Amino acid sequence: MIGFYNYSVWLTYVSLLSGVCGICFATNNNPLVATICLIVSGVCDMFDGKIARMRERTEEEKKYGMYLDSLSDLVIDSNAIVNAD
């Protein structure tokens, strides 16, 4: 399998999925559910870094986590922009 799978990465995946769902809901004129998705995504993003720092990781795991977290943040920010309409 591609990537690394630990608790912090799974939280980032949940955050990313929630962000994508939020964009879908925002474009389908359902801003309340889109906002809830954005909040869930933010909470997951808040805790994934804390959990990642508590765990011993290799340099590859750290780089993968940073890349995935940056991608997730980009999607979440896009959700906020789309939802702002």
C-alpha positions in Angstrom: 0.0 0.0 0.0 1.1 3.6 -0.6 1.6 5.8 2.4 1.7 5.3 6.1 -1.3 4.5 8.3 -1.3 5.5 12.0 -3.7 7.4 14.1 -2.6 10.9 13.0 -2.7 10.0 9.4 -6.2 8.6 9.8 -7.4 11.8 11.4 -5.9 13.7 8.5 -7.8 11.4 6.1 -11.1 12.1 8.0 -10.3 15.8 7.9 -9.7 15.6 4.1 -12.9 13.6 3.5 -14.9 16.0 5.6 -13.5 18.9 3.6 -14.4 17.3 0.3 -17.9 16.5 1.5 -18.2 20.1 2.7 -17.3 21.4 -0.7 -20.0 19.1 -2.3 -22.6 20.3 0.2 -21.7 23.9 -0.3 -22.0 23.7 -4.1 -25.4 22.0 -3.7 -26.7 24.9 -1.7 -26.6 23.2 1.7 -24.4 25.6 3.7 -25.4 24.3 7.2 -24.1 20.8 6.5 -21.1 22.3 4.7 -20.3 24.3 7.8 -20.6 21.2 10.0 -18.2 19.4 7.7 -15.8 22.3 8.0 -16.0 22.2 11.8 -15.4 18.4 11.9 -12.4 18.9 9.5 -11.0 21.6 11.7 -11.3 19.5 14.9 -9.5 16.6 13.2 -6.8 18.9 11.9 -6.3 20.3 15.4 -5.7 16.9 16.9 -3.7 15.1 14.2 -0.6 17.2 14.8 -0.7 16.6 18.6 -1.1 12.9 18.1 1.7 12.8 15.6 4.1 14.5 18.0 3.4 12.0 20.7 4.4 9.1 18.5 7.9 8.1 17.4 8.0 8.3 13.6 10.6 7.8 10.8 11.6 10.7 8.6 9.5 9.3 5.7 6.4 9.1 8.0 7.0 12.7 9.0 7.3 13.9 5.4 4.3 12.0 4.3 2.2 13.4 7.2 3.3 17.0 6.5 2.4 16.6 2.8 -0.9 15.1 3.6 -1.7 17.7 6.2 -0.8 20.5 3.8 -3.1 19.0 1.1 -5.9 18.7 3.7 -5.5 22.3 4.8 -5.7 23.4 1.1 -9.0 21.5 0.7 -10.4 22.9 3.9 -9.5 26.5 2.9 -11.1 25.9 -0.4 -14.3 24.7 1.4 -14.3 27.9 3.4 -14.0 30.1 0.3 -16.7 28.1 -1.5 -19.0 28.2 1.5 -18.5 31.9 1.9 -20.9 32.6 -1.0 
